[in-house]
Amino acid sequence: MFRSLTPVVKNLLLITIGIFVITSYLMPQLKGWFALYYINSDRFEPFQFLTYMFMHADFWHLFSNMLGLFIFGPMLEQFLGGKKVLILWMVCGVGSGILYSGYTFYRMNQLDTHVESFYNNPSPAEFNRFVSAHRHHFKPEIYDFIDDYDRNPENERYESIAKNYMVKIRNNVANIPMVGASGALFGVLIAFGMLFPNTQLFLLFPPMPVKAKYLVLFYGLYTVWNIIDSRPTDNVAHFAHLSGLVIGFILITYWKRSRDSFY
């Protein structure tokens, strides 16, 4: 089975697994340094756009990404060549990080605007608007607090508690790091679906055959749904996955049209 591994895929697997071992067991402090942070965070460094994709949260996170590369990568490399597979992996990975940072910047700008609005005009109604706009960050009990605050709008204690809620959520969102090669993997996935659309793949759960193009379509729709239906307990960067799909689609489309360089 491992004899079928192509050179670029094999080296990407070895490098990523090796870095995981180092950052998990030998130098765990590197994970916090190399993860990708919000661009206005004190922890952000430009090199994180590259390094984050070689960091993984845990073994299963690593396993799922490397399994995808192991399954889809060799056939792509045999068709495209090692150079283009490496370009696909790196461009989709780095590009996903950049686009996800833009998405995070937009979300943070919205959040900061709502916080500033409350600080300028502290009131139960303004706090309720903040909660409604960012309700996925709150537990249902917040509405009991809003009712209490509404009954005591001049009480400085309630105003202080409301501000604490806002600051806590703002800081939590700003300091959530992103790690993993999922953006790069989704680029590989859509490349496979575009180049080998009718290839039959056999799923384990549920155990059934499915064509590559339908599998890619499912992942795309599932990713969009998760972006829309954002949940506070979901720590998956779905927008980065979508970014990988989009960038991979653009690359493959460009290469298919540039026949002189498509091999």
C-alpha positions as CSV (number, residue, x, y, z in Angstrom):
1,M,0.0,0.0,0.0
2,F,2.8,2.5,0.9
3,R,4.7,1.6,-2.3
4,S,2.0,3.5,-4.2
5,L,2.9,6.8,-2.4
6,T,4.3,9.4,-4.8
7,P,7.3,11.6,-3.7
8,V,5.6,14.9,-2.9
9,V,2.7,13.2,-1.0
10,K,5.1,11.1,0.9
11,N,7.3,14.0,1.9
12,L,4.2,16.1,2.9
13,L,3.0,13.2,5.1
14,L,6.5,12.8,6.7
15,I,7.0,16.5,7.3
16,T,3.5,17.1,8.8
17,I,3.6,14.0,11.0
18,G,7.1,14.8,12.1
19,I,6.2,18.3,13.1
20,F,3.1,17.0,15.0
21,V,5.4,14.7,17.1
22,I,7.8,17.6,17.8
23,T,5.0,20.1,18.8
24,S,3.0,17.5,20.8
25,Y,5.8,15.8,22.7
26,L,9.1,17.6,22.5
27,M,8.4,21.3,22.1
28,P,4.7,21.9,22.7
29,Q,5.2,25.7,23.1
30,L,5.8,25.9,19.3
31,K,2.1,25.1,18.6
32,G,1.0,28.3,20.3
33,W,3.7,30.3,18.4
34,F,3.0,28.7,14.9
35,A,-0.8,28.6,15.1
36,L,-2.7,31.3,13.1
37,Y,-4.2,34.2,15.2
38,Y,-6.4,37.1,14.5
39,I,-4.3,39.7,12.7
40,N,-4.8,42.3,15.4
41,S,-4.0,39.9,18.2
42,D,-0.8,40.4,20.1
43,R,0.1,36.8,19.2
44,F,-0.2,37.2,15.4
45,E,2.9,36.9,13.3
46,P,2.9,37.0,9.4
47,F,4.7,33.6,9.2
48,Q,1.7,32.0,10.8
49,F,-0.1,32.0,7.4
50,L,2.4,29.2,6.4
51,T,3.1,27.5,9.7
52,Y,-0.5,27.0,10.9
53,M,-1.1,24.3,8.3
54,F,1.6,22.1,9.8
55,M,0.1,22.3,13.3
56,H,-2.8,20.0,14.4
57,A,-4.9,20.1,17.5
58,D,-4.7,16.4,18.3
59,F,-4.0,13.0,16.8
60,W,-7.4,12.6,15.2
61,H,-7.2,16.0,13.6
62,L,-3.9,15.0,12.1
63,F,-5.1,11.6,11.1
64,S,-8.2,12.8,9.2
65,N,-6.2,15.4,7.2
66,M,-3.3,13.0,6.4
67,L,-5.7,10.2,5.5
68,G,-7.3,12.4,2.9
69,L,-3.9,13.3,1.5
70,F,-2.9,9.7,1.5
71,I,-6.1,8.7,-0.4
72,F,-6.4,11.4,-2.9
73,G,-2.9,12.8,-3.3
74,P,-1.0,10.1,-5.1
75,M,-3.5,9.8,-8.0
76,L,-3.4,13.6,-8.4
77,E,0.4,13.7,-8.4
78,Q,0.6,11.0,-11.0
79,F,-1.7,13.1,-13.2
80,L,-0.6,16.6,-12.5
81,G,3.0,16.0,-11.5
82,G,4.7,16.7,-8.2
83,K,5.3,20.4,-8.8
84,K,1.6,21.2,-9.3
85,V,0.4,19.0,-6.4
86,L,2.9,20.9,-4.1
87,I,1.6,24.2,-5.5
88,L,-2.0,23.1,-5.0
89,W,-1.3,22.0,-1.4
90,M,0.6,25.1,-0.4
91,V,-1.5,27.7,-2.2
92,C,-4.8,26.3,-0.9
93,G,-3.3,26.1,2.7
94,V,-1.8,29.5,2.8
95,G,-4.7,31.0,0.8
96,S,-7.2,29.5,3.2
97,G,-5.4,31.1,6.1
98,I,-5.4,34.5,4.5
99,L,-9.1,34.3,3.5
100,Y,-10.0,33.0,6.9
101,S,-8.1,35.9,8.5
102,G,-10.2,38.3,6.4
103,Y,-13.4,36.6,7.5
104,T,-12.2,36.8,11.1
105,F,-11.4,40.5,10.7
106,Y,-14.9,41.1,9.4
107,R,-16.5,39.2,12.3
108,M,-14.3,41.0,14.8
109,N,-15.1,44.4,13.2
110,Q,-18.8,43.7,13.6
111,L,-18.3,42.6,17.2
112,D,-16.3,45.6,18.1
113,T,-18.9,47.9,16.5
114,H,-21.6,46.4,18.7
115,V,-19.5,46.6,21.8
116,E,-18.7,50.3,21.1
117,S,-22.3,51.0,20.5
118,F,-23.2,49.7,24.0
119,Y,-20.4,51.6,25.6
120,N,-21.6,54.8,24.0
121,N,-25.2,54.1,24.9
122,P,-25.4,51.5,27.7
123,S,-29.0,50.2,28.0
124,P,-30.9,46.9,28.2
125,A,-32.1,47.4,24.6
126,E,-28.6,47.9,23.3
127,F,-27.3,44.8,25.1
128,N,-30.2,42.8,23.8
129,R,-29.2,43.8,20.3
130,F,-25.7,42.7,21.0
131,V,-26.9,39.3,22.2
132,S,-29.2,38.9,19.2
133,A,-26.4,39.6,16.8
134,H,-24.0,37.2,18.5
135,R,-26.5,34.7,20.1
136,H,-24.4,31.7,19.1
137,H,-21.8,32.8,21.8
138,F,-24.4,32.8,24.6
139,K,-26.2,30.2,26.7
140,P,-30.0,30.4,27.1
141,E,-29.6,31.8,30.6
142,I,-28.5,35.1,29.2
143,Y,-32.1,36.0,28.5
144,D,-32.9,35.8,32.3
145,F,-30.1,38.4,32.8
146,I,-31.6,40.6,30.0
147,D,-35.0,40.5,31.8
148,D,-33.4,41.5,35.1
149,Y,-31.4,44.2,33.4
150,D,-34.5,45.5,31.7
151,R,-36.3,45.8,35.0
152,N,-33.3,47.7,36.5
153,P,-31.9,49.8,33.6
154,E,-30.2,52.3,35.8
155,N,-28.5,49.8,38.0
156,E,-24.7,50.1,37.4
157,R,-24.1,46.5,38.5
158,Y,-26.1,45.2,35.6
159,E,-24.3,47.5,33.2
160,S,-21.0,46.3,34.5
161,I,-22.0,42.6,34.1
162,A,-23.2,43.3,30.5
163,K,-19.8,44.9,29.7
164,N,-18.0,41.9,31.2
165,Y,-20.0,39.6,29.0
166,M,-19.0,41.6,25.9
167,V,-15.3,41.8,26.8
168,K,-15.1,38.1,27.5
169,I,-16.7,37.2,24.2
170,R,-14.6,39.7,22.3
171,N,-11.4,38.4,23.8
172,N,-12.4,34.7,23.3
173,V,-13.1,35.3,19.6
174,A,-9.9,37.3,19.1
175,N,-7.6,34.7,20.7
176,I,-8.9,31.5,19.1
177,P,-6.0,30.1,17.0
178,M,-6.5,28.2,13.8
179,V,-4.4,25.1,13.1
180,G,-4.5,22.3,10.6
181,A,-4.1,21.4,6.9
182,S,-7.8,21.2,6.2
183,G,-7.8,24.1,3.8
184,A,-5.1,22.5,1.8
185,L,-6.9,19.1,1.9
186,F,-10.1,20.6,0.7
187,G,-8.2,22.0,-2.3
188,V,-6.9,18.5,-3.0
189,L,-10.4,17.1,-2.6
190,I,-12.0,19.5,-5.2
191,A,-9.1,19.0,-7.5
192,F,-9.7,15.2,-7.4
193,G,-13.5,15.8,-7.9
194,M,-12.9,18.0,-11.0
195,L,-10.2,15.8,-12.6
196,F,-11.7,12.4,-11.8
197,P,-15.4,13.2,-11.3
198,N,-16.8,9.8,-12.0
199,T,-14.3,7.8,-10.0
200,Q,-16.1,5.5,-7.6
201,L,-15.1,5.9,-4.0
202,F,-16.3,3.6,-1.2
203,L,-17.5,5.2,2.0
204,L,-17.1,3.6,5.3
205,F,-19.9,5.5,7.0
206,P,-22.4,4.7,5.5
207,P,-20.8,1.7,3.6
208,M,-21.8,2.7,0.1
209,P,-20.1,3.7,-3.2
210,V,-20.2,7.3,-4.3
211,K,-18.8,9.2,-7.3
212,A,-16.1,11.7,-6.5
213,K,-18.1,14.7,-7.8
214,Y,-21.0,13.9,-5.5
215,L,-18.7,13.6,-2.5
216,V,-17.2,17.0,-3.3
217,L,-20.6,18.5,-3.7
218,F,-21.7,17.1,-0.4
219,Y,-18.7,18.5,1.5
220,G,-19.2,21.9,-0.2
221,L,-22.9,22.1,0.8
222,Y,-22.1,20.8,4.3
223,T,-19.4,23.4,4.7
224,V,-21.7,26.3,3.6
225,W,-24.4,25.1,6.0
226,N,-22.0,25.0,8.9
227,I,-20.9,28.6,8.2
228,I,-24.5,29.7,8.2
229,D,-25.5,27.6,11.2
230,S,-22.6,28.7,13.4
231,R,-22.5,27.2,16.9
232,P,-20.4,28.2,19.9
233,T,-19.4,24.6,20.5
234,D,-18.2,24.1,17.0
235,N,-14.4,24.7,16.9
236,V,-14.0,23.8,13.2
237,A,-12.9,26.6,10.8
238,H,-15.5,25.9,8.2
239,F,-14.8,29.1,6.3
240,A,-11.2,27.9,5.8
241,H,-12.5,24.6,4.3
242,L,-14.7,26.6,1.9
243,S,-11.7,28.8,1.0
244,G,-9.7,25.7,0.2
245,L,-12.5,24.5,-2.1
246,V,-12.7,27.8,-3.9
247,I,-8.9,28.3,-4.3
248,G,-8.5,24.7,-5.5
249,F,-11.4,25.2,-8.0
250,I,-9.7,28.3,-9.4
251,L,-6.3,26.6,-9.7
252,I,-7.6,23.6,-11.5
253,T,-9.8,25.7,-13.8
254,Y,-6.8,27.8,-14.7
255,W,-4.5,24.8,-15.3
256,K,-7.2,23.1,-17.5
257,R,-7.4,26.2,-19.6
258,S,-3.6,26.6,-19.8
259,R,-3.1,23.5,-21.9
260,D,0.7,24.2,-22.3
261,S,1.2,23.8,-18.6
262,F,-1.4,21.2,-17.9
263,Y,0.0,17.7,-17.6
